[in-house]
Amino acid sequence: MGLRSSQDRIYQNGRYRKYFLNLLGLLGIALLGATAYTSYLSTLPKAHGCREHGRLSKSQPPKSKDRIQNLKELCPLVEPIFPEINTPGLRHAISHLHSPEYLFWSAKALGDAVKVRTQVYDDFGGAGEDARWDRMLQFHHYLQRTFPLVNRYLRVEKVNVYGLVYTWEGSDNDLKPILLTAHQDVVPVESETLEEWDYPPFSGHFDGHDVWGRGALDDKNQLVAIMESLSLLLHAGHQPTRTIVLAAGFDEEIGGRQGAGSLSEYLIESYGEDSFSVIIDEGSSMQQEFGADIVVISTAEKGFMNQKITVRAPGGHSSVPPKHSGIGIMSEIIVELESHPFERYFSDDNPLYDFLTCAAVHANDFPEDLYNYIVEGDKQALGDALVKLNPRYDADLRSTIAVDTISGGTKVNALPEFVTVGINHRIRRGSSISEITTATENLVSKIAKKHGLELIAYPDNITHYPESSITLEIFNRREPSPLTSSRTDIPTAFKLIAGTTRAVFGEDLIVTAGLNMGNTDTFWYTELSQNIFRYAPMPVVKRNMHDVNERVPIKGHLAMVEWFYSFLLSADDADRVWLQ
């Protein structure tokens, strides 16, 4: 029995050893197969998402260390820049700004500004000639009554009757002054919309959260915020080192020629060209994009052109109509123009790229395909993918066509002799007015030829529209603005503005350069500084501007007051390298 048991154990051990070796062989083959399959998968195109636990997971950028570092060099977060609040007066002023009493005072001050009806219309005549401008004098009385210290201690001058220039002389005349700008006028309220307002549009109503009314966002809030910040500094006994100038136009909503145009001429006469260290006017503020709060400081804006197209056709009784009336021909022109949009192009001078780069680095929900296009430097593919994701961005990348007004005909049974449309174009970065006029003339010339009409394209001066003709005219135009530097690797005006923003509004915010979609009075000030910013410093998203129920959160307005207060102090602390 003992010997048999021993032999059996030897036999069993040998069999187990054989099984063990076979198992090792199978595991080796499986490992080789898995390695080969993984290698094969790596050669396949990468999908934009992957399935995890039965659901599609959110795609995230492949933020490898090398790639993210490259982008961070394009968009470093500027360190917060805090002013030196080193006197009892300055400390008391900022404490007062944060008090409940000041909140209600500020809400009333802004509400009272809204109550003054400073709406302007395209048909206003010359300043000092058309009595409708005199409503601006009521606004001047409001400013004098509400901000007595500013009117007492700053030099106040009127330019072209209604334009205002406030000057606070600094102690060092060798430093270039700061120019803050805003406008007194607002767009009209259409009577048909009055019942849609929650509160009357010129009530300046404060509901405990928002100040309501026309101009609460554009642009009385910024003008009032600047005046408030100046008042606080005066109350604190502050004396600026660098001269501060505030210029307030009165016709920005209809082009700014009489207001900011005249103010610019006055300032050039008084100070000379390139005489201001920085100019800050109304513009962009905070946007909520890609899962992040992004504050945009606009360093450029598109151009614009307003043109009028007039079809002059034979009149007559509508019982014997031609094949196409003047209105029919004009309809054909409109359809042709809208059917041929200008090309989408991402030019190198478009600061939208700065905005997207910063979002790619710092926003959590930035799409992977956009991220990759930025890494690869493919701006055109980036632009196309961006518009596909959100069509709103199409206007950032192409010149636009908006047919806004039309008139023609006086009676339902009489053929119209004159038909006119007004078209507004916003001209993309890298394009020009001539591109718009050439394209328009080429399209309309075909229609004029088709209907046997004479085409009169962009005459220098016209007082008579010949019968059977189409006339193209320009009545306002601006080329795209110069681009302001947004460098942050050296001391710059942009870095000071961005640093002040993160100090006042919070270090969690992304702050970047960007493109201003609207046009501002800065067009008239381009010869006064190389550092021009279109920026409404508020940590809230602008909504309902120029629309029913325009309003501004009072906390957003107070943040704007604190921003200007802090920026003016920091500008005093900064040496001439920052603000040249």
Secondary structure, DSSP 8 states (H G I E B T S, - for coil): -HHHHHHHHHHHHHHHHHHHHHHHHHHHHHHHHHHHHHHHHHTS---S--EETTEE--------HHHHHHHHHHS-----------SHHHHHHHHHHTSHHHHHHHHHHHHHHHHS--B--TT---TTTSGGGGHHHHHHHHHHHH-HHHHHHSEEEEETTTEEEEEE--S-TTS--EEEEEES-B----GGGGGG-SS-TTS--B-SSEEESTTTTTTHHHHHHHHHHHHHHHHTT---SS-EEEEEES-GGGTSTTTHHHHHHHHHHHH-TT--SEEEEEEE-EEEETTEEEEEEEEEE-EEEEEEEEEE---EETTS--SS-HHHHHHHHHHHHHTS-------TT-THHHHHHHHHHH-TT--HHHHHHHHHT-HHHHHHHHHHH-GGGHHHHS-EEEEEEEEE-SSTTEE-SEEEEEEEEEE-TT--HHHHHHHHHHHHHHHHHHTT-EEEES-S--S---SSEEEEEEEEEE----------SS--HHHHHHHHHHHHH-TTSEEEEEEE-S--GGGGGGGG-S-EEEE---SS---STTSTT-EEEHHHHHHHHHHHHHHHHHHHHS-TTT--
